[in-house]
Protein backbone atom coordinates (compact mmCIF):
# COMPACT_ATOMS: atom_id res chain seq x y z
CA UNK A 1 0.00 0.00 0.00
CA UNK A 2 1.42 3.37 -0.95
CA UNK A 3 0.77 6.86 0.44
CA UNK A 4 -2.11 7.62 -1.94
CA UNK A 5 -4.01 4.49 -0.95
CA UNK A 6 -3.42 5.11 2.74
CA UNK A 7 -4.54 8.75 2.57
CA UNK A 8 -7.87 7.76 1.04
CA UNK A 9 -8.74 5.75 4.16
CA UNK A 10 -6.87 7.53 6.95
CA UNK A 11 -8.84 9.07 9.82
CA UNK A 12 -5.69 10.89 10.91
CA UNK A 13 -5.42 12.53 7.48
CA UNK A 14 -9.05 13.65 7.58
CA UNK A 15 -8.54 15.09 11.05
CA UNK A 16 -5.50 17.06 9.94
CA UNK A 17 -7.01 18.56 6.79
CA UNK A 18 -10.11 19.69 8.69
CA UNK A 19 -8.23 20.91 11.77
CA UNK A 20 -6.68 24.24 12.71
CA UNK A 21 -3.54 23.64 10.62
CA UNK A 22 -5.35 22.56 7.45
CA UNK A 23 -3.30 24.82 5.17
CA UNK A 24 0.00 23.42 6.39
CA UNK A 25 -1.35 19.86 6.39
CA UNK A 26 -2.53 20.05 2.77
CA UNK A 27 0.86 21.30 1.58
CA UNK A 28 2.71 18.65 3.60
CA UNK A 29 0.44 15.82 2.46
CA UNK A 30 0.54 16.90 -1.19
CA UNK A 31 4.24 15.99 -1.33
CA UNK A 32 3.87 12.50 0.16
CA UNK A 33 2.67 10.51 -2.89
CA UNK A 34 5.48 11.89 -5.05
CA UNK A 35 8.03 10.77 -2.44
CA UNK A 36 6.98 7.14 -2.85
CA UNK A 37 6.27 6.56 0.84
CA UNK A 38 4.62 3.39 2.07
CA UNK A 39 1.69 3.11 4.48
CA UNK A 40 3.74 2.87 7.67
CA UNK A 41 6.03 5.75 6.77
CA UNK A 42 3.05 7.90 5.77
CA UNK A 43 1.33 7.19 9.08
CA UNK A 44 4.49 8.03 11.03
CA UNK A 45 4.98 11.23 9.08
CA UNK A 46 1.40 12.36 9.68
CA UNK A 47 1.65 11.50 13.37
CA UNK A 48 4.87 13.47 13.70
CA UNK A 49 3.32 16.42 11.86
CA UNK A 50 0.32 16.37 14.22
CA UNK A 51 2.53 16.19 17.30
CA UNK A 52 4.79 19.01 16.13
CA UNK A 53 1.86 21.27 15.29
CA UNK A 54 0.17 20.59 18.64
CA UNK A 55 3.34 20.98 20.69
CA UNK A 56 3.20 24.81 21.15
CA UNK A 57 -0.43 24.62 22.21
CA UNK A 58 0.38 21.95 24.83
CA UNK A 59 3.28 24.04 26.15
CA UNK A 60 1.01 27.02 26.91
CA UNK A 61 -1.22 25.07 29.28
PDB file of N, CA, C and O in Angstrom:
ATOM      1  N   UNK A   1       0.854  -1.172   0.000  1.00  0.00           N
ATOM      2  CA  UNK A   1       0.000   0.000   0.000  1.00  0.00           C
ATOM      3  C   UNK A   1       0.897   1.232   0.000  1.00  0.00           C
ATOM      4  O   UNK A   1       1.824   1.331   0.804  1.00  0.00           O
ATOM      5  N   UNK A   2       0.625   2.151  -0.885  1.00  0.00           N
ATOM      6  CA  UNK A   2       1.417   3.367  -0.953  1.00  0.00           C
ATOM      7  C   UNK A   2       0.694   4.525  -0.258  1.00  0.00           C
ATOM      8  O   UNK A   2      -0.401   4.349   0.278  1.00  0.00           O
ATOM      9  N   UNK A   3       1.308   5.695  -0.272  1.00  0.00           N
ATOM     10  CA  UNK A   3       0.773   6.856   0.436  1.00  0.00           C
ATOM     11  C   UNK A   3      -0.603   7.250  -0.086  1.00  0.00           C
ATOM     12  O   UNK A   3      -1.480   7.585   0.710  1.00  0.00           O
ATOM     13  N   UNK A   4      -0.814   7.221  -1.376  1.00  0.00           N
ATOM     14  CA  UNK A   4      -2.108   7.623  -1.942  1.00  0.00           C
ATOM     15  C   UNK A   4      -3.236   6.730  -1.448  1.00  0.00           C
ATOM     16  O   UNK A   4      -4.306   7.217  -1.082  1.00  0.00           O
ATOM     17  N   UNK A   5      -2.996   5.424  -1.439  1.00  0.00           N
ATOM     18  CA  UNK A   5      -4.009   4.486  -0.953  1.00  0.00           C
ATOM     19  C   UNK A   5      -4.292   4.702   0.527  1.00  0.00           C
ATOM     20  O   UNK A   5      -5.446   4.680   0.954  1.00  0.00           O
ATOM     21  N   UNK A   6      -3.246   4.908   1.302  1.00  0.00           N
ATOM     22  CA  UNK A   6      -3.419   5.111   2.740  1.00  0.00           C
ATOM     23  C   UNK A   6      -4.201   6.390   3.028  1.00  0.00           C
ATOM     24  O   UNK A   6      -5.081   6.399   3.888  1.00  0.00           O
ATOM     25  N   UNK A   7      -3.885   7.470   2.311  1.00  0.00           N
ATOM     26  CA  UNK A   7      -4.538   8.754   2.575  1.00  0.00           C
ATOM     27  C   UNK A   7      -6.030   8.721   2.264  1.00  0.00           C
ATOM     28  O   UNK A   7      -6.799   9.478   2.856  1.00  0.00           O
ATOM     29  N   UNK A   8      -6.444   7.867   1.356  1.00  0.00           N
ATOM     30  CA  UNK A   8      -7.873   7.757   1.036  1.00  0.00           C
ATOM     31  C   UNK A   8      -8.675   7.205   2.200  1.00  0.00           C
ATOM     32  O   UNK A   8      -9.869   7.483   2.317  1.00  0.00           O
ATOM     33  N   UNK A   9      -8.030   6.416   3.073  1.00  0.00           N
ATOM     34  CA  UNK A   9      -8.745   5.748   4.157  1.00  0.00           C
ATOM     35  C   UNK A   9      -8.372   6.243   5.548  1.00  0.00           C
ATOM     36  O   UNK A   9      -8.956   5.783   6.529  1.00  0.00           O
ATOM     37  N   UNK A  10      -7.438   7.147   5.664  1.00  0.00           N
ATOM     38  CA  UNK A  10      -6.872   7.531   6.951  1.00  0.00           C
ATOM     39  C   UNK A  10      -7.737   8.534   7.718  1.00  0.00           C
ATOM     40  O   UNK A  10      -8.049   9.615   7.218  1.00  0.00           O
ATOM     41  N   UNK A  11      -8.114   8.157   8.931  1.00  0.00           N
ATOM     42  CA  UNK A  11      -8.843   9.073   9.821  1.00  0.00           C
ATOM     43  C   UNK A  11      -7.916  10.196  10.288  1.00  0.00           C
ATOM     44  O   UNK A  11      -8.354  11.335  10.453  1.00  0.00           O
ATOM     45  N   UNK A  12      -6.657   9.882  10.499  1.00  0.00           N
ATOM     46  CA  UNK A  12      -5.686  10.893  10.909  1.00  0.00           C
ATOM     47  C   UNK A  12      -5.556  11.970   9.835  1.00  0.00           C
ATOM     48  O   UNK A  12      -5.510  13.159  10.152  1.00  0.00           O
ATOM     49  N   UNK A  13      -5.497  11.570   8.589  1.00  0.00           N
ATOM     50  CA  UNK A  13      -5.419  12.527   7.484  1.00  0.00           C
ATOM     51  C   UNK A  13      -6.658  13.429   7.453  1.00  0.00           C
ATOM     52  O   UNK A  13      -6.536  14.645   7.308  1.00  0.00           O
ATOM     53  N   UNK A  14      -7.823  12.845   7.586  1.00  0.00           N
ATOM     54  CA  UNK A  14      -9.050  13.647   7.579  1.00  0.00           C
ATOM     55  C   UNK A  14      -9.078  14.633   8.748  1.00  0.00           C
ATOM     56  O   UNK A  14      -9.536  15.766   8.598  1.00  0.00           O
ATOM     57  N   UNK A  15      -8.595  14.204   9.895  1.00  0.00           N
ATOM     58  CA  UNK A  15      -8.541  15.087  11.052  1.00  0.00           C
ATOM     59  C   UNK A  15      -7.600  16.266  10.792  1.00  0.00           C
ATOM     60  O   UNK A  15      -7.915  17.403  11.141  1.00  0.00           O
ATOM     61  N   UNK A  16      -6.474  15.997  10.194  1.00  0.00           N
ATOM     62  CA  UNK A  16      -5.499  17.061   9.936  1.00  0.00           C
ATOM     63  C   UNK A  16      -5.989  18.071   8.907  1.00  0.00           C
ATOM     64  O   UNK A  16      -5.810  19.274   9.095  1.00  0.00           O
ATOM     65  N   UNK A  17      -6.597  17.610   7.834  1.00  0.00           N
ATOM     66  CA  UNK A  17      -7.005  18.557   6.789  1.00  0.00           C
ATOM     67  C   UNK A  17      -8.262  19.338   7.161  1.00  0.00           C
ATOM     68  O   UNK A  17      -8.613  20.301   6.480  1.00  0.00           O
ATOM     69  N   UNK A  18      -8.940  18.938   8.226  1.00  0.00           N
ATOM     70  CA  UNK A  18     -10.106  19.693   8.691  1.00  0.00           C
ATOM     71  C   UNK A  18      -9.835  20.386  10.019  1.00  0.00           C
ATOM     72  O   UNK A  18     -10.742  20.975  10.609  1.00  0.00           O
ATOM     73  N   UNK A  19      -8.596  20.321  10.493  1.00  0.00           N
ATOM     74  CA  UNK A  19      -8.229  20.906  11.769  1.00  0.00           C
ATOM     75  C   UNK A  19      -7.698  22.323  11.628  1.00  0.00           C
ATOM     76  O   UNK A  19      -7.791  22.923  10.558  1.00  0.00           O
ATOM     77  N   UNK A  20      -7.144  22.855  12.704  1.00  0.00           N
ATOM     78  CA  UNK A  20      -6.677  24.244  12.708  1.00  0.00           C
ATOM     79  C   UNK A  20      -5.462  24.500  11.816  1.00  0.00           C
ATOM     80  O   UNK A  20      -5.196  25.649  11.463  1.00  0.00           O
ATOM     81  N   UNK A  21      -4.732  23.469  11.449  1.00  0.00           N
ATOM     82  CA  UNK A  21      -3.539  23.638  10.621  1.00  0.00           C
ATOM     83  C   UNK A  21      -3.753  23.097   9.215  1.00  0.00           C
ATOM     84  O   UNK A  21      -2.814  22.613   8.583  1.00  0.00           O
ATOM     85  N   UNK A  22      -4.987  23.177   8.726  1.00  0.00           N
ATOM     86  CA  UNK A  22      -5.353  22.563   7.446  1.00  0.00           C
ATOM     87  C   UNK A  22      -4.494  23.038   6.286  1.00  0.00           C
ATOM     88  O   UNK A  22      -4.157  22.243   5.408  1.00  0.00           O
ATOM     89  N   UNK A  23      -4.134  24.309   6.260  1.00  0.00           N
ATOM     90  CA  UNK A  23      -3.305  24.818   5.166  1.00  0.00           C
ATOM     91  C   UNK A  23      -1.938  24.168   5.129  1.00  0.00           C
ATOM     92  O   UNK A  23      -1.461  23.766   4.068  1.00  0.00           O
ATOM     93  N   UNK A  24      -1.307  24.064   6.293  1.00  0.00           N
ATOM     94  CA  UNK A  24      -0.004  23.416   6.385  1.00  0.00           C
ATOM     95  C   UNK A  24      -0.115  21.929   6.072  1.00  0.00           C
ATOM     96  O   UNK A  24       0.732  21.365   5.380  1.00  0.00           O
ATOM     97  N   UNK A  25      -1.168  21.300   6.588  1.00  0.00           N
ATOM     98  CA  UNK A  25      -1.346  19.857   6.388  1.00  0.00           C
ATOM     99  C   UNK A  25      -1.534  19.533   4.909  1.00  0.00           C
ATOM    100  O   UNK A  25      -0.971  18.554   4.420  1.00  0.00           O
ATOM    101  N   UNK A  26      -2.299  20.323   4.203  1.00  0.00           N
ATOM    102  CA  UNK A  26      -2.528  20.050   2.774  1.00  0.00           C
ATOM    103  C   UNK A  26      -1.240  20.158   1.965  1.00  0.00           C
ATOM    104  O   UNK A  26      -1.002  19.355   1.062  1.00  0.00           O
ATOM    105  N   UNK A  27      -0.413  21.145   2.287  1.00  0.00           N
ATOM    106  CA  UNK A  27       0.864  21.296   1.577  1.00  0.00           C
ATOM    107  C   UNK A  27       1.783  20.128   1.892  1.00  0.00           C
ATOM    108  O   UNK A  27       2.422  19.577   0.996  1.00  0.00           O
ATOM    109  N   UNK A  28       1.852  19.745   3.171  1.00  0.00           N
ATOM    110  CA  UNK A  28       2.714  18.650   3.597  1.00  0.00           C
ATOM    111  C   UNK A  28       2.275  17.332   2.963  1.00  0.00           C
ATOM    112  O   UNK A  28       3.103  16.569   2.465  1.00  0.00           O
ATOM    113  N   UNK A  29       0.982  17.074   2.985  1.00  0.00           N
ATOM    114  CA  UNK A  29       0.443  15.815   2.458  1.00  0.00           C
ATOM    115  C   UNK A  29       0.545  15.755   0.934  1.00  0.00           C
ATOM    116  O   UNK A  29       0.690  14.670   0.372  1.00  0.00           O
ATOM    117  N   UNK A  30       0.473  16.884   0.270  1.00  0.00           N
ATOM    118  CA  UNK A  30       0.543  16.896  -1.191  1.00  0.00           C
ATOM    119  C   UNK A  30       1.872  16.347  -1.698  1.00  0.00           C
ATOM    120  O   UNK A  30       1.940  15.822  -2.810  1.00  0.00           O
ATOM    121  N   UNK A  31       2.916  16.460  -0.905  1.00  0.00           N
ATOM    122  CA  UNK A  31       4.236  15.989  -1.327  1.00  0.00           C
ATOM    123  C   UNK A  31       4.443  14.499  -1.073  1.00  0.00           C
ATOM    124  O   UNK A  31       5.344  13.902  -1.663  1.00  0.00           O
ATOM    125  N   UNK A  32       3.649  13.895  -0.228  1.00  0.00           N
ATOM    126  CA  UNK A  32       3.871  12.497   0.160  1.00  0.00           C
ATOM    127  C   UNK A  32       3.779  11.492  -0.989  1.00  0.00           C
ATOM    128  O   UNK A  32       4.683  10.669  -1.129  1.00  0.00           O
ATOM    129  N   UNK A  33       2.740  11.518  -1.810  1.00  0.00           N
ATOM    130  CA  UNK A  33       2.674  10.508  -2.889  1.00  0.00           C
ATOM    131  C   UNK A  33       3.852  10.578  -3.859  1.00  0.00           C
ATOM    132  O   UNK A  33       4.301   9.548  -4.361  1.00  0.00           O
ATOM    133  N   UNK A  34       4.352  11.774  -4.122  1.00  0.00           N
ATOM    134  CA  UNK A  34       5.478  11.887  -5.050  1.00  0.00           C
ATOM    135  C   UNK A  34       6.785  11.385  -4.444  1.00  0.00           C
ATOM    136  O   UNK A  34       7.734  11.096  -5.173  1.00  0.00           O
ATOM    137  N   UNK A  35       6.842  11.280  -3.117  1.00  0.00           N
ATOM    138  CA  UNK A  35       8.032  10.766  -2.441  1.00  0.00           C
ATOM    139  C   UNK A  35       8.097   9.246  -2.463  1.00  0.00           C
ATOM    140  O   UNK A  35       9.150   8.672  -2.186  1.00  0.00           O
ATOM    141  N   UNK A  36       7.001   8.590  -2.784  1.00  0.00           N
ATOM    142  CA  UNK A  36       6.979   7.138  -2.853  1.00  0.00           C
ATOM    143  C   UNK A  36       6.945   6.462  -1.493  1.00  0.00           C
ATOM    144  O   UNK A  36       7.466   5.358  -1.334  1.00  0.00           O
ATOM    145  N   UNK A  37       6.340   7.113  -0.516  1.00  0.00           N
ATOM    146  CA  UNK A  37       6.271   6.563   0.836  1.00  0.00           C
ATOM    147  C   UNK A  37       5.270   5.421   0.922  1.00  0.00           C
ATOM    148  O   UNK A  37       4.275   5.397   0.198  1.00  0.00           O
ATOM    149  N   UNK A  38       5.541   4.488   1.802  1.00  0.00           N
ATOM    150  CA  UNK A  38       4.618   3.386   2.073  1.00  0.00           C
ATOM    151  C   UNK A  38       3.627   3.768   3.154  1.00  0.00           C
ATOM    152  O   UNK A  38       3.663   4.884   3.671  1.00  0.00           O
ATOM    153  N   UNK A  39       2.742   2.841   3.496  1.00  0.00           N
ATOM    154  CA  UNK A  39       1.693   3.105   4.476  1.00  0.00           C
ATOM    155  C   UNK A  39       2.267   3.460   5.844  1.00  0.00           C
ATOM    156  O   UNK A  39       1.868   4.457   6.446  1.00  0.00           O
ATOM    157  N   UNK A  40       3.190   2.658   6.329  1.00  0.00           N
ATOM    158  CA  UNK A  40       3.739   2.873   7.671  1.00  0.00           C
ATOM    159  C   UNK A  40       4.488   4.202   7.765  1.00  0.00           C
ATOM    160  O   UNK A  40       4.339   4.932   8.745  1.00  0.00           O
ATOM    161  N   UNK A  41       5.267   4.506   6.778  1.00  0.00           N
ATOM    162  CA  UNK A  41       6.027   5.752   6.771  1.00  0.00           C
ATOM    163  C   UNK A  41       5.090   6.959   6.667  1.00  0.00           C
ATOM    164  O   UNK A  41       5.334   7.993   7.290  1.00  0.00           O
ATOM    165  N   UNK A  42       4.030   6.826   5.887  1.00  0.00           N
ATOM    166  CA  UNK A  42       3.053   7.903   5.771  1.00  0.00           C
ATOM    167  C   UNK A  42       2.364   8.133   7.100  1.00  0.00           C
ATOM    168  O   UNK A  42       2.193   9.278   7.519  1.00  0.00           O
ATOM    169  N   UNK A  43       1.968   7.063   7.769  1.00  0.00           N
ATOM    170  CA  UNK A  43       1.328   7.192   9.076  1.00  0.00           C
ATOM    171  C   UNK A  43       2.266   7.861  10.075  1.00  0.00           C
ATOM    172  O   UNK A  43       1.854   8.761  10.808  1.00  0.00           O
ATOM    173  N   UNK A  44       3.521   7.429  10.109  1.00  0.00           N
ATOM    174  CA  UNK A  44       4.489   8.030  11.032  1.00  0.00           C
ATOM    175  C   UNK A  44       4.711   9.498  10.726  1.00  0.00           C
ATOM    176  O   UNK A  44       4.819  10.314  11.642  1.00  0.00           O
ATOM    177  N   UNK A  45       4.781   9.838   9.465  1.00  0.00           N
ATOM    178  CA  UNK A  45       4.980  11.233   9.083  1.00  0.00           C
ATOM    179  C   UNK A  45       3.799  12.103   9.489  1.00  0.00           C
ATOM    180  O   UNK A  45       3.985  13.212   9.988  1.00  0.00           O
ATOM    181  N   UNK A  46       2.588  11.604   9.277  1.00  0.00           N
ATOM    182  CA  UNK A  46       1.400  12.357   9.680  1.00  0.00           C
ATOM    183  C   UNK A  46       1.311  12.493  11.198  1.00  0.00           C
ATOM    184  O   UNK A  46       0.922  13.544  11.707  1.00  0.00           O
ATOM    185  N   UNK A  47       1.667  11.446  11.911  1.00  0.00           N
ATOM    186  CA  UNK A  47       1.655  11.504  13.375  1.00  0.00           C
ATOM    187  C   UNK A  47       2.670  12.519  13.892  1.00  0.00           C
ATOM    188  O   UNK A  47       2.384  13.288  14.810  1.00  0.00           O
ATOM    189  N   UNK A  48       3.841  12.511  13.300  1.00  0.00           N
ATOM    190  CA  UNK A  48       4.869  13.466  13.701  1.00  0.00           C
ATOM    191  C   UNK A  48       4.428  14.893  13.383  1.00  0.00           C
ATOM    192  O   UNK A  48       4.636  15.798  14.192  1.00  0.00           O
ATOM    193  N   UNK A  49       3.827  15.100  12.228  1.00  0.00           N
ATOM    194  CA  UNK A  49       3.319  16.416  11.855  1.00  0.00           C
ATOM    195  C   UNK A  49       2.284  16.896  12.876  1.00  0.00           C
ATOM    196  O   UNK A  49       2.334  18.041  13.325  1.00  0.00           O
ATOM    197  N   UNK A  50       1.352  16.019  13.236  1.00  0.00           N
ATOM    198  CA  UNK A  50       0.324  16.369  14.219  1.00  0.00           C
ATOM    199  C   UNK A  50       0.952  16.732  15.556  1.00  0.00           C
ATOM    200  O   UNK A  50       0.587  17.739  16.162  1.00  0.00           O
ATOM    201  N   UNK A  51       1.882  15.929  16.011  1.00  0.00           N
ATOM    202  CA  UNK A  51       2.532  16.187  17.299  1.00  0.00           C
ATOM    203  C   UNK A  51       3.317  17.493  17.296  1.00  0.00           C
ATOM    204  O   UNK A  51       3.276  18.248  18.268  1.00  0.00           O
ATOM    205  N   UNK A  52       4.027  17.760  16.215  1.00  0.00           N
ATOM    206  CA  UNK A  52       4.786  19.008  16.130  1.00  0.00           C
ATOM    207  C   UNK A  52       3.886  20.229  16.074  1.00  0.00           C
ATOM    208  O   UNK A  52       4.206  21.261  16.664  1.00  0.00           O
ATOM    209  N   UNK A  53       2.770  20.129  15.376  1.00  0.00           N
ATOM    210  CA  UNK A  53       1.864  21.270  15.288  1.00  0.00           C
ATOM    211  C   UNK A  53       1.118  21.509  16.603  1.00  0.00           C
ATOM    212  O   UNK A  53       0.776  22.648  16.920  1.00  0.00           O
ATOM    213  N   UNK A  54       0.869  20.458  17.357  1.00  0.00           N
ATOM    214  CA  UNK A  54       0.171  20.589  18.639  1.00  0.00           C
ATOM    215  C   UNK A  54       1.097  20.947  19.794  1.00  0.00           C
ATOM    216  O   UNK A  54       0.630  21.380  20.848  1.00  0.00           O
ATOM    217  N   UNK A  55       2.387  20.774  19.611  1.00  0.00           N
ATOM    218  CA  UNK A  55       3.340  20.985  20.691  1.00  0.00           C
ATOM    219  C   UNK A  55       3.268  22.388  21.306  1.00  0.00           C
ATOM    220  O   UNK A  55       3.212  22.488  22.532  1.00  0.00           O
ATOM    221  N   UNK A  56       3.267  23.490  20.515  1.00  0.00           N
ATOM    222  CA  UNK A  56       3.199  24.815  21.146  1.00  0.00           C
ATOM    223  C   UNK A  56       1.918  25.016  21.966  1.00  0.00           C
ATOM    224  O   UNK A  56       1.942  25.664  23.012  1.00  0.00           O
ATOM    225  N   UNK A  57       0.834  24.472  21.500  1.00  0.00           N
ATOM    226  CA  UNK A  57      -0.426  24.615  22.214  1.00  0.00           C
ATOM    227  C   UNK A  57      -0.370  23.871  23.545  1.00  0.00           C
ATOM    228  O   UNK A  57      -0.895  24.365  24.543  1.00  0.00           O
ATOM    229  N   UNK A  58       0.246  22.713  23.580  1.00  0.00           N
ATOM    230  CA  UNK A  58       0.377  21.953  24.828  1.00  0.00           C
ATOM    231  C   UNK A  58       1.323  22.643  25.799  1.00  0.00           C
ATOM    232  O   UNK A  58       1.157  22.518  27.012  1.00  0.00           O
ATOM    233  N   UNK A  59       2.312  23.367  25.287  1.00  0.00           N
ATOM    234  CA  UNK A  59       3.281  24.044  26.146  1.00  0.00           C
ATOM    235  C   UNK A  59       2.674  25.239  26.864  1.00  0.00           C
ATOM    236  O   UNK A  59       3.143  25.606  27.941  1.00  0.00           O
ATOM    237  N   UNK A  60       1.646  25.852  26.297  1.00  0.00           N
ATOM    238  CA  UNK A  60       1.006  27.016  26.906  1.00  0.00           C
ATOM    239  C   UNK A  60       0.142  26.677  28.102  1.00  0.00           C
ATOM    240  O   UNK A  60      -0.108  27.535  28.949  1.00  0.00           O
ATOM    241  N   UNK A  61      -0.315  25.445  28.185  1.00  0.00           N
ATOM    242  CA  UNK A  61      -1.224  25.075  29.279  1.00  0.00           C
ATOM    243  C   UNK A  61      -0.488  24.644  30.511  1.00  0.00           C
ATOM    244  O   UNK A  61      -1.112  24.302  31.516  1.00  0.00           O
TER     245      UNK A  61
END
